[in-house]
Amino acid sequence: APAWLRRLCGHLLSERLLRPGGVQAVVRGVLEGTDGGAGAEAAALDWRKCDAVGKILAACPQQCLSLEDYYRQVCPQILDLLHIQDKVAARQFQRVATTTLLTMAREQPQLAERHLLQPLLAPLRRCSEAAELALEDLAAGAVLVPEAELGSCVENVLKVYVVGNDSSSLLLGSLQAVLGVVFSLYSFARQNVSYLRSPCQDILLWFLEKAEREQSLAVLEGLAGLSSHVPTLHPQCQLRAGSEGGAAIVVEETISDEDEALYQKVSLEQCHVESLVELLSHCQKSGLAGDFFIHCLKELTQVAAEDEAAPNPAVEPGGSLLELEQYQARQGRKLLVLQLVAALCEGVSDTVFTDIVQVQEFLAAVLQRACAHPAQGPGAAAEAQTLAMAMGLVAAVLGGAVQLKSSDFAVLKRLVPLLEELSRTYPEPLTQELASDLRIAICTHGACSPGTVGAAADGVLGRKPGTAAPSPAGRAPSPPAPRHGRGSPSAHRDRSKEQSTCREPGASPAPRADSLAPAGLQELLVSAYDPQPPSRAAALRHLASLVTQRDPEAIRLQEKLLQVFLENVQHEDAFVYLSAIQGVALLSSEYPERILPVLLAQYECPAQGTGDTMAAVTRMKLGEVLMRVTRALGDMVFQHREPLIRAFLRGARDPDSALRASSLSNLGELCQHLGFQLGSIIQEVTCCVTAIARTDPEAEVRRAAVHVVVLLLRGLSEKVTEVLRDVLRDLYRLLKHVATAERDAATVLHAQLALEELDAAIRRVLFPPQTLEKKIVVLP
């Protein structure tokens, strides 16, 4: 259309829009001829038209004096579109209203909140705990929010928030302010026959799904009454069933009977807890129910600790009234947490945890509580039973109830410090023994599973001793083990030899420990985690000797042995980590096809959760392992040439200077071993060394780069001109540059040594030594 026609049409449209009832007239005019659409094309056209109308309404026309005036005139009419009763046009008008509201909320959040969201949520905000109500001017039983207004408000919130499905911070924040009232309405609808139950549940579940996990947990805590993150229904307001199947909010009538008032309060709290549990039963797949359950357990531990630290003012003669009130509040909070935990255990305990991380957090909460508060006093039996259940769950997980991966064991290792503390401090000897055995089983990734672990798993899973575990891995449970004292080392050694099993996924019933090796492979694996460095190093060296001797059980458990060696590589004691390095090197040289990819992966990507310094130290130790493997393989290292050089080149670009120097040193030794087998990789090595020697800010790294050239020239010897013919000139120029421009004396010395090596090699090629030969020629 021509510009003048578009301008004139826009002027007329804006003029009509600003008149009373103009929004509805414009919407009817634009959408005339569409009835919602039965087919796919008609529905798409309908959506496009609704979206176009929404954008028109959200844009302020030029005739309007200010944006504030436009919103003041148009926003009430937009909210009226949600109340259209005509069933044919209602769907389109609601789409237009929702699209317009969401567009305005994105473009002008402050104005949209003032003129759209606050009027939309006004009936719910009016009876919120945060609202300032002059209830003393209202008679008891006076209607604060009528049934029709409350039902219409809930339906509008469902249309805008849930159907619109825009999870912006503005919408989530505005809805959070009234979630307490919506939850009270949902709890009330559960106890009565009301059509409001389903929309209230959808609103609550939408918010819990769209919000961040920390925000959702805070809201659940507020709905449960543990915090004030969510304003709840005003304490002087009461819900009353309506005549049309809805509900109305009225001013609460005063109850003169104290027993009746207490009963009403307790019944209301019980109803809220049951409603919260039912709500969480729909959030189990997302893991929110498990996270809130763990949060309640941690809260229970914290409340118990505060209760023990604070004195009881009821028995203290000098206690003040304020202290008494604080004590009663703490007791009420503790009872509420206990009620929540009990209800969650009863309602959603069968599928509350969705992954191994949640199981670990649950177990950590229980074990931490047991460490901080050992079972004593009148509740000792219940505490001991809870701890036994938690430790039995750990045993069941390790015993085949769950198919575990390496990453799962990394999560379970967070329980090791708690189990170690429990094995030292808990007053009951059998619990100490089981905690120690569980720690061993976790550290060895299930390779060493003492008999107590199998017995505990059988108890939790309901199996008889000696029956197979129902797991895809075919794990076999250990036979029940007789109890031994913990004080005698011989008793511990006998228990390790006679009652332990070494289990591997996919294996048949595990062999006895006394048939594994002369000294007992089972005992060696246990000793590899001994807190004393000499015992640990001795066990590691013995395991390395079993690998050298090609012991059948050591070969079968080579992956477990590799894991044990790699974990001990991170130990701070030099005797321990050098023994572990030797073990990994021997294992890799025996089975390079299986072990080298694992070592290279860990060298390039250090374990998560470790600090930068610790990760760099561990990678340097792994680099030493790789070089020992290189020396052991000899000429066979050629088939692993590319991944090794690639790993060292990546290490040469690491932010840590010590790791860069270590990687360059390893690269030089590898090039010396490869010799004429370097091939085209020499170009990459030369470019890397040249760049580092010229630009690296650390002197030790530049020194290592020049040292690579020295080792390369020494390894090639007479083959220098043949292998390095394409890069020899670049290396010579680099060495001359370093010798003349470098400020570090050691680096200059390395460059001079490399120049001497190069000079000697070239002289040997150009001037081969003359030798006297004696020839005997037979004349014909």
C-alpha positions in Angstrom: 0.0 0.0 0.0 1.1 3.6 -0.5 2.7 5.4 2.4 -0.2 7.9 2.7 -2.7 5.1 2.9 -0.7 3.2 5.6 -0.3 6.4 7.5 -4.0 7.3 7.3 -5.1 3.7 8.3 -2.7 3.7 11.2 -4.1 7.1 12.4 -7.7 5.9 12.2 -6.9 2.6 13.9 -5.1 4.4 16.8 -7.9 6.9 17.1 -10.5 4.1 17.4 -8.2 2.2 19.8 -8.1 5.0 22.3 -11.9 5.3 22.6 -13.9 3.5 25.3 -14.3 -0.2 24.2 -11.8 0.5 21.4 -9.6 -2.5 22.1 -12.4 -5.0 21.7 -13.7 -3.2 18.6 -10.3 -3.4 16.9 -9.8 -7.0 17.8 -13.2 -7.9 16.4 -12.6 -6.0 13.3 -9.2 -7.6 12.6 -10.3 -11.1 13.5 -13.6 -10.9 11.7 -14.1 -13.9 9.4 -12.0 -16.4 11.4 -13.7 -18.8 13.8 -10.7 -20.4 15.5 -9.9 -22.7 12.6 -10.5 -26.4 12.3 -7.6 -27.3 10.1 -3.9 -26.9 10.5 -3.7 -24.0 8.0 -6.6 -22.2 9.5 -5.2 -22.6 13.0 -1.8 -21.2 11.9 -3.5 -18.3 10.2 -5.5 -17.7 13.4 -2.3 -17.7 15.5 -0.6 -15.3 13.1 -3.5 -12.9 13.2 -3.7 -13.0 17.0 0.0 -12.4 17.3 -0.2 -9.4 14.9 -3.1 -7.9 16.9 -1.2 -8.4 20.1 1.8 -6.5 18.7 -0.5 -3.7 17.5 -2.0 -3.3 20.9 1.4 -3.4 22.6 2.8 -0.6 20.5 2.0 2.9 21.7 0.5 5.1 18.9 1.9 8.5 18.0 -1.4 10.3 18.9 -1.0 9.3 22.6 0.6 11.9 24.8 2.7 9.5 26.9 3.3 5.8 27.3 1.9 5.9 30.8 -1.5 7.3 29.6 -1.7 4.7 26.9 -1.1 1.9 29.3 -3.6 3.4 31.7 -6.3 3.5 29.0 -5.6 0.2 27.2 -4.6 -2.3 29.9 -8.0 -2.6 31.7 -9.5 -3.3 28.3 -6.9 -6.0 27.6 -7.7 -7.7 30.9 -11.4 -7.5 30.0 -10.6 -9.6 26.9 -10.0 -12.6 29.2 -13.6 -12.4 30.4 -15.4 -12.8 27.0 -18.2 -15.2 27.5 -18.9 -15.9 23.8 -17.5 -19.4 23.3 -16.7 -18.9 19.6 -14.7 -15.8 20.1 -13.4 -16.4 23.6 -10.4 -18.5 22.4 -9.2 -15.8 20.0 -9.7 -13.0 22.4 -7.8 -14.9 25.1 -4.9 -15.5 22.7 -4.8 -11.8 21.9 -4.9 -10.8 25.5 -2.2 -13.3 26.5 0.1 -12.3 23.6 -0.4 -8.6 24.3 0.3 -9.0 28.0 3.5 -11.0 27.5 4.7 -8.5 24.8 4.2 -5.6 27.1 5.9 -7.4 30.0 9.0 -7.9 27.8 9.1 -4.4 26.3 7.9 -2.3 29.3 8.2 -4.4 32.5 7.6 -1.7 35.0 4.4 -0.3 33.3 3.2 -3.9 32.6 3.6 -4.8 36.2 1.7 -1.7 37.4 -1.2 -1.8 35.0 -1.5 -5.4 34.0 0.0 -7.9 36.5 -1.0 -6.1 39.7 -4.7 -5.7 38.6 -4.7 -9.3 37.4 -3.4 -10.7 40.7 -5.3 -8.1 42.9 -7.8 -10.6 44.4 -5.0 -12.9 45.5 -2.8 -10.0 46.7 -5.7 -8.6 48.7 -5.8 -11.5 51.1 -2.1 -12.1 51.2 -0.1 -12.0 54.5 1.9 -9.1 53.0 -1.2 -7.0 52.4 -2.1 -4.3 55.0 -5.7 -5.0 55.8 -7.9 -3.0 58.1 -9.7 -6.1 59.3 -10.8 -4.4 62.5 -13.3 -2.4 60.4 -14.8 -5.5 58.9 -17.2 -7.7 60.8 -16.4 -11.4 61.3 -17.6 -13.4 58.3 -17.4 -10.5 55.9 -16.6 -11.5 52.4 -13.2 -10.2 51.3 -12.9 -11.8 47.9 -16.2 -13.1 46.4 -16.4 -16.6 44.8 -16.8 -15.3 41.3 -13.9 -12.9 41.5 -11.6 -15.5 43.0 -12.5 -18.1 40.5 -12.1 -15.7 37.6 -8.7 -14.6 38.9 -7.4 -18.1 39.2 -8.5 -18.9 35.6 -6.9 -15.7 34.3 -3.6 -16.6 36.0 -3.8 -20.0 34.4 -4.4 -18.5 30.9 -1.6 -15.9 31.2 1.1 -17.7 33.1 0.7 -21.4 32.3 -0.9 -21.3 28.8 1.3 -18.3 27.8 4.3 -20.2 29.2 6.7 -17.3 29.4 9.2 -17.9 32.3 10.7 -14.4 32.5 11.9 -13.1 35.8 9.1 -10.5 36.0 6.3 -13.1 35.6 8.0 -15.6 38.0 8.5 -12.9 40.6 5.0 -11.5 40.4 3.5 -15.0 40.7 5.8 -15.9 43.6 4.2 -13.1 45.6 0.8 -14.9 45.5 1.8 -18.6 45.5 1.1 -18.9 49.2 -2.5 -17.9 48.6 -2.8 -20.2 45.6 -1.4 -23.1 47.7 -3.9 -22.4 50.5 -6.6 -22.5 47.9 -5.2 -25.8 46.5 -5.1 -27.3 49.9 -8.7 -26.2 50.6 -9.9 -27.6 47.2 -8.3 -31.0 48.1 -10.5 -31.3 51.1 -13.7 -30.2 49.3 -15.4 -30.7 46.0 -14.1 -27.7 44.0 -13.2 -27.1 40.4 -10.3 -24.9 41.6 -8.1 -27.8 42.5 -6.8 -28.6 39.0 -6.0 -25.0 37.9 -4.3 -24.2 41.2 -2.2 -27.4 40.9 -1.2 -26.5 37.3 -0.1 -23.0 38.4 2.0 -24.4 41.3 3.6 -27.1 39.2 4.3 -24.6 36.4 6.2 -22.3 38.7 8.2 -25.1 40.3 9.2 -26.4 36.9 10.1 -23.1 35.3 11.9 -21.5 38.3 15.6 -22.1 39.1 16.1 -25.1 41.4 17.2 -22.9 44.4 14.2 -20.7 43.9 11.9 -23.7 43.8 13.3 -25.1 47.0 12.9 -21.8 48.7 9.3 -21.6 47.6 8.6 -25.1 48.8 10.2 -24.2 52.1 7.9 -21.2 52.4 4.8 -23.2 51.5 5.8 -25.7 54.2 6.0 -22.9 56.8 9.8 -23.2 57.4 10.6 -19.7 56.0 9.0 -16.5 55.0 10.1 -16.6 51.3 6.4 -16.9 50.2 3.7 -14.7 51.7 0.9 -17.0 52.8 -2.8 -16.4 53.3 -3.5 -13.7 55.9 -3.9 -15.3 59.4 -7.2 -13.5 59.8 -8.6 -14.7 56.5 -10.4 -17.9 56.0 -11.5 -19.9 52.9 -15.2 -20.9 52.6 -16.8 -23.1 50.1 -18.9 -21.3 47.5 -22.3 -22.2 46.1 -21.0 -22.6 42.5 -18.2 -25.1 43.3 -15.6 -22.5 44.0 -14.4 -20.7 47.1 -14.6 -17.3 48.8 -12.3 -15.6 51.2 -13.9 -14.2 54.3 -12.7 -12.6 57.5 -12.1 -15.4 60.1 -14.5 -15.7 63.0 -13.0 -15.7 66.4 -13.1 -19.1 68.2 -13.6 -18.8 71.9 -12.8 -22.4 72.7 -9.0 -22.8 72.9 -9.1 -26.5 72.3 -11.2 -26.0 69.2 -8.8 -23.3 68.0 -5.8 -25.6 68.6 -7.5 -28.4 66.7 -8.3 -26.1 63.8 -4.6 -25.0 63.6 -3.2 -28.5 63.8 -5.7 -29.8 61.2 -4.8 -26.9 58.8 -1.0 -27.6 59.2 -1.6 -31.3 58.6 -3.7 -30.5 55.5 -0.9 -28.3 54.2 1.8 -30.9 54.7 -0.4 -33.6 52.9 -1.0 -31.1 50.0 2.7 -30.3 49.7 3.5 -34.0 49.5 0.9 -34.6 46.9 2.3 -31.7 44.9 5.8 -33.1 45.2 4.6 -36.5 43.9 4.2 -34.8 40.5 7.8 -33.5 40.6 9.7 -36.7 41.0 10.9 -37.1 37.5 12.6 -33.7 37.6 14.3 -34.5 40.9 12.7 -31.7 42.8 11.1 -34.0 45.3 14.4 -35.7 46.1 16.2 -32.4 46.5 13.5 -31.1 48.9 13.6 -34.3 50.9 17.4 -34.0 51.3 16.9 -30.3 52.2 14.5 -31.4 55.0 17.0 -33.9 56.3 19.7 -31.3 56.5 17.3 -28.9 58.1 16.5 -31.6 60.7 20.1 -32.0 61.5 20.6 -28.3 61.9 17.5 -27.9 64.1 18.7 -30.7 66.3 22.1 -29.1 66.7 20.5 -25.8 67.6 18.2 -27.5 70.1 21.1 -29.2 71.8 23.2 -26.0 71.9 20.3 -23.8 73.3 19.3 -24.4 76.9 15.7 -25.1 77.9 14.3 -21.9 79.5 11.4 -23.9 80.9 13.7 -25.6 83.4 16.1 -22.6 83.7 15.0 -20.4 86.7 16.4 -17.2 85.1 14.9 -17.7 81.6 13.1 -14.7 80.2 9.8 -14.6 78.3 11.6 -13.9 75.0 13.8 -16.9 75.5 10.8 -19.1 76.2 9.1 -17.9 73.0 12.2 -18.6 71.0 12.5 -22.0 72.5 8.8 -22.8 71.6 9.4 -21.5 68.1 12.4 -23.9 67.7 10.4 -26.8 69.0 7.6 -26.0 66.7 10.0 -25.8 63.7 11.5 -29.1 64.7 8.1 -30.8 64.9 7.2 -29.4 61.5 10.4 -30.7 60.0 9.8 -34.1 61.5 6.3 -34.1 60.2 7.5 -33.2 56.7 10.2 -35.9 56.7 7.6 -38.5 57.8 5.1 -37.5 55.2 7.7 -37.5 52.4 8.9 -40.9 53.5 5.3 -42.2 53.4 4.2 -40.4 50.3 7.0 -40.3 47.8 9.8 -42.5 49.2 9.6 -45.3 46.6 10.8 -43.1 43.7 11.9 -39.9 45.4 15.5 -40.2 44.1 16.2 -40.0 40.4 20.0 -40.2 40.2 23.0 -41.3 42.2 23.9 -37.7 43.2 20.6 -37.4 45.2 21.2 -40.8 46.8 24.7 -39.6 47.9 23.3 -36.4 49.3 20.7 -38.2 51.2 23.2 -40.6 52.7 25.6 -37.8 53.5 22.9 -36.0 55.4 22.1 -39.1 57.5 25.8 -40.0 58.1 26.6 -36.4 59.0 23.8 -36.4 61.5 25.1 -39.7 63.0 28.6 -38.3 63.2 27.4 -35.1 64.9 24.9 -36.7 67.2 25.5 -40.4 68.0 22.5 -42.4 69.1 22.0 -41.6 72.7 19.1 -40.9 75.1 15.5 -41.8 74.6 15.6 -41.5 70.8 18.6 -43.8 70.4 16.7 -46.7 68.9 15.2 -44.6 66.2 18.5 -42.9 65.4 20.3 -46.2 65.2 17.6 -47.7 63.0 17.9 -44.7 60.6 21.7 -45.0 60.4 21.4 -48.8 59.8 18.9 -48.1 57.0 21.3 -45.6 55.4 24.3 -47.8 55.6 22.3 -50.7 54.3 21.3 -48.6 51.4 25.0 -47.9 50.6 25.7 -51.6 50.8 22.7 -52.4 48.5 24.0 -49.9 46.0 27.4 -51.4 46.1 26.0 -54.9 46.1 24.3 -54.7 42.8 20.9 -53.0 43.4 22.1 -50.2 41.1 24.3 -50.6 38.0 27.2 -48.3 38.8 29.6 -46.5 36.5 33.0 -44.9 37.2 31.3 -41.5 37.5 28.9 -43.0 40.1 31.8 -44.1 42.2 33.3 -40.6 41.9 30.1 -39.3 43.5 30.0 -42.0 46.2 33.6 -41.1 47.2 32.2 -38.0 48.8 30.9 -40.4 51.6 34.4 -41.7 52.4 35.3 -39.0 54.9 32.0 -39.4 56.7 32.4 -43.2 56.8 35.9 -42.9 58.1 34.9 -40.6 60.9 32.0 -42.9 61.7 34.3 -45.9 61.9 36.4 -44.0 64.5 33.9 -42.1 66.6 30.6 -44.1 66.6 30.1 -45.9 70.0 28.7 -49.2 68.5 31.5 -51.6 67.3 29.4 -53.3 64.6 28.5 -50.0 63.0 32.2 -49.0 63.1 33.2 -52.2 61.3 30.5 -51.8 58.6 31.5 -48.2 58.0 35.1 -49.2 57.6 34.1 -52.0 55.1 31.9 -49.6 53.1 34.7 -47.1 52.8 37.0 -49.9 51.5 34.4 -51.0 49.0 33.8 -47.5 47.7 37.5 -46.7 47.4 38.2 -49.9 45.4 35.1 -49.4 43.2 33.6 -52.6 44.5 36.6 -54.8 43.7 37.0 -55.4 47.5 33.7 -56.1 49.2 34.1 -57.4 52.7 31.5 -59.8 54.0 29.7 -57.3 56.2 28.8 -55.3 53.1 27.2 -58.2 51.4 25.3 -59.1 54.6 24.0 -55.5 54.9 22.9 -55.5 51.2 21.1 -58.8 51.7 19.2 -57.3 54.6 18.1 -54.2 52.7 17.2 -56.0 49.5 15.4 -58.8 51.3 17.7 -61.6 49.9 18.8 -64.7 51.6 22.5 -65.1 52.2 24.1 -66.8 49.3 21.5 -65.9 46.6 22.5 -63.8 43.6 22.0 -60.1 43.5 19.3 -59.1 41.0 21.5 -56.9 38.8 22.5 -56.9 35.2 26.1 -57.2 36.2 25.6 -60.6 37.8 27.2 -59.5 41.1 27.3 -62.2 43.7 26.7 -61.2 47.3 29.2 -62.1 49.9 28.4 -64.8 52.5 27.6 -63.5 56.0 30.7 -62.9 57.9 31.3 -63.6 61.6 32.1 -60.5 63.7 35.7 -59.8 64.7 37.2 -57.3 67.1 38.6 -54.2 65.6 41.6 -53.8 67.9 43.8 -56.7 66.6 45.6 -56.3 63.2 45.6 -60.1 62.9 41.9 -60.2 63.2 41.6 -57.6 60.5 44.0 -59.5 58.3 42.1 -62.8 58.8 38.8 -61.1 58.1 40.3 -59.6 54.9 41.6 -63.0 53.8 38.8 -65.3 54.8 35.6 -63.3 54.5 36.2 -60.8 51.7 35.4 -61.3 48.0 36.7 -59.6 45.0 33.9 -58.8 42.6 33.9 -57.7 39.1 30.8 -56.8 36.9 29.9 -59.7 34.6 31.8 -62.3 36.7 30.5 -65.5 38.1 30.5 -66.0 41.9 33.7 -64.4 43.2 36.6 -66.6 44.2 37.8 -66.7 47.8 40.6 -64.4 48.8 43.0 -67.1 49.8 43.0 -68.5 46.2 43.9 -65.2 44.6 47.6 -64.8 45.2 50.3 -66.0 47.6 50.0 -62.8 49.8 46.2 -62.3 49.1 45.2 -59.8 46.3 42.3 -58.8 48.4 44.4 -57.7 51.3 46.7 -55.9 49.0 43.8 -53.9 47.5 42.7 -53.0 51.0 46.2 -52.0 52.1 46.5 -49.7 49.0 44.2 -47.3 50.9 45.9 -47.6 54.2 46.3 -44.3 55.9 50.0 -45.1 56.7 52.2 -44.2 53.6 54.7 -47.1 54.1 52.0 -49.7 54.2 50.3 -48.2 51.2 53.5 -47.9 49.2 54.4 -51.5 50.0 51.0 -52.7 48.8 51.4 -50.8 45.6 54.8 -52.2 44.8 53.5 -55.7 45.6 50.6 -55.2 43.2 53.1 -54.0 40.5 55.1 -57.1 41.0 51.9 -59.2 40.4 51.4 -57.4 37.1 55.0 -58.1 36.1 54.5 -61.8 37.0 51.3 -61.8 34.9 49.2 -63.1 37.8 45.8 -64.4 36.5 43.8 -62.5 39.0 45.8 -59.3 38.5 45.2 -59.6 34.7 41.4 -60.1 35.3 41.3 -57.0 37.6 43.6 -54.8 35.5 41.0 -52.0 35.3 40.5 -52.0 39.1 44.3 -52.0 39.6 44.6 -49.1 37.2 42.1 -47.2 39.2 43.9 -47.9 42.4 47.2 -46.8 40.9 45.8 -43.6 39.4 44.1 -42.6 42.7 47.4 -43.1 44.6 49.3 -41.1 42.0 47.5 -38.1 43.6 48.9 -38.9 47.0 51.2 -36.2 48.5 53.8 -38.6 49.8 56.6 -39.1 47.3 57.1 -42.8 48.3 53.5 -43.5 47.6 53.0 -41.7 44.3 56.3 -43.0 42.9 55.2 -46.5 43.7 51.9 -45.8 42.0 53.7 -44.3 39.0 55.8 -47.5 38.7 52.6 -49.6 38.9 50.8 -47.7 36.2 53.9 -47.8 33.9 54.2 -51.6 34.3 50.5 -52.1 33.7 50.6 -49.8 30.6 53.7 -51.5 29.1 52.0 -54.9 29.5 48.6 -53.8 28.1 49.2 -50.6 26.1 46.2 -50.9 23.9 43.8 -50.7 26.8 45.7 -48.6 29.3 47.3 -45.8 27.2 44.0 -44.3 26.0 42.8 -44.0 29.6 46.1 -42.3 30.6 46.1 -39.9 27.7 42.4 -39.0 28.4 43.3 -38.2 32.0 46.4 -36.3 31.0 44.5 -34.1 28.7 41.4 -33.6 30.9 42.1 -33.7 34.6 39.5 -34.9 37.1 36.7 -32.5 38.0 36.6 -31.0 41.5 40.4 -30.6 41.9 42.1 -27.3 42.1 44.3 -26.0 39.3 47.5 -26.5 41.2 46.6 -30.1 42.2 45.4 -30.9 38.6 48.7 -29.6 37.2 50.7 -31.7 39.6 48.7 -34.8 38.8 49.2 -34.2 35.1 52.9 -33.9 35.5 52.9 -37.2 37.3 50.9 -38.8 34.5 53.5 -37.3 32.1 56.2 -39.2 34.0 54.1 -42.4 33.6 53.7 -41.8 29.9 57.5 -41.4 29.5 58.2 -44.6 31.4 55.8 -46.4 29.1 57.6 -44.9 26.1 60.9 -46.2 27.3 59.5 -49.6 28.0 57.8 -49.9 24.6 60.9 -49.0 22.6 60.3 -49.2 18.9 56.7 -50.3 19.5 55.9 -46.7 20.6 55.5 -45.7 16.9 51.9 -46.9 16.7 51.0 -44.6 19.6 53.0 -41.7 18.2 50.2 -39.3 17.2 48.1 -39.3 20.4 51.3 -39.0 22.6 52.6 -36.0 20.7 49.2 -34.4 20.5 48.8 -34.7 24.3 52.2 -33.2 24.9 51.6 -30.4 22.5 48.3 -29.5 24.3 50.2 -29.6 27.6 52.7 -27.1 26.1 49.9 -24.6 25.9 48.6 -25.0 29.4 48.4 -21.9 31.6 50.5 -23.5 34.3 54.2 -22.8 33.5 55.5 -25.9 35.3 53.2 -28.2 33.3 54.3 -26.5 30.1 57.9 -27.1 30.9 57.2 -30.7 31.8 55.2 -31.3 28.6 58.1 -30.0 26.5 60.6 -32.1 28.3 58.4 -35.2 27.7 58.0 -34.1 24.0 61.8 -33.9 23.6 62.4 -37.4 25.1 59.6 -38.8 22.9 61.2 -37.3 19.8 64.5 -38.7 20.8 63.0 -42.2 21.0 61.1 -41.9 17.7 64.1 -40.8 15.6 63.5 -41.2 11.9 59.9 -42.3 12.6 58.8 -38.7 13.3 57.7 -38.1 9.7 55.4 -35.1 9.0 54.8 -34.5 12.7 58.2 -32.7 12.9 56.6 -29.6 11.4 54.1 -29.3 14.3 56.8 -29.9 16.8 59.1 -27.3 15.2 56.4 -24.6 15.1 55.4 -25.2 18.7 59.0 -25.1 19.9 59.9 -22.0 17.9 56.9 -20.1 19.2 57.5 -21.0 22.8 61.2 -20.3 22.7 60.6 -16.8 21.3 57.4 -15.7 23.2 56.9 -17.6 26.4 57.2 -15.3 29.5 58.7 -18.0 31.7 62.4 -18.7 31.5 62.1 -22.4 32.5 59.6 -23.0 29.7 61.8 -21.3 27.1 64.7 -23.4 28.5 62.6 -26.6 28.0 61.7 -25.6 24.4 65.4 -25.3 23.5 66.1 -28.6 25.3 63.6 -30.3 23.0 65.9 -29.3 20.1 68.9 -30.7 21.9 67.3 -34.0 22.5 66.0 -34.1 18.9 69.4 -33.6 17.5 71.0 -36.1 19.8 68.4 -38.7 18.9 68.8 -38.3 15.2 72.6 -38.1 15.1 73.7 -38.7 11.5 70.1 -38.8 10.3 69.7 -35.0 11.0 69.9 -33.9 7.4 67.6 -36.7 6.3 64.8 -36.3 8.8 65.0 -32.6 9.4 65.8 -31.4 5.9 62.6 -29.3 5.7 63.0 -27.6 9.1 66.7 -27.6 9.7 67.2 -24.0 8.6 64.3 -22.8 10.9 65.9 -24.7 13.9 69.3 -23.2 13.2 67.9 -19.6 13.0 66.0 -20.3 16.3 69.1 -21.4 18.1 71.2 -18.5 16.8 68.4 -16.1 18.0 68.3 -17.6 21.4 72.1 -17.6 21.7 72.3 -13.9 20.9 69.0 -12.4 22.3 68.1 -14.6 25.3 68.7 -13.2 28.8 68.4 -16.5 30.7 71.9 -18.0 31.1 70.7 -21.6 31.2 68.6 -21.2 28.1 71.6 -19.7 26.3 73.7 -22.7 27.4 71.1 -25.1 26.0 71.1 -23.2 22.7 74.9 -23.4 22.5 74.8 -27.2 23.2 72.2 -27.6 20.5 74.4 -25.6 18.1 77.3 -27.8 18.9 75.2 -30.9 18.3 74.1 -29.5 15.0 77.6 -28.6 14.0 78.9 -32.1 14.9 76.1 -33.7 12.9 76.7 -31.6 9.8 80.4 -32.2 9.9 79.9 -35.9 10.1 77.7 -35.7 7.1 80.0 -33.4 5.0 83.3 -34.8 6.2 82.9 -38.5 6.9 85.9 -39.9 8.8 88.5 -41.6 6.5 89.3 -45.2 7.3 92.1 -47.4 6.0 90.8 -50.6 4.5 92.9 -53.6 3.5 91.6 -55.1 0.2 92.7 -58.4 -1.3 92.1 -58.6 -5.1 92.4 -61.8 -6.9 93.7 -61.2 -10.4 92.3 -63.4 -13.2 
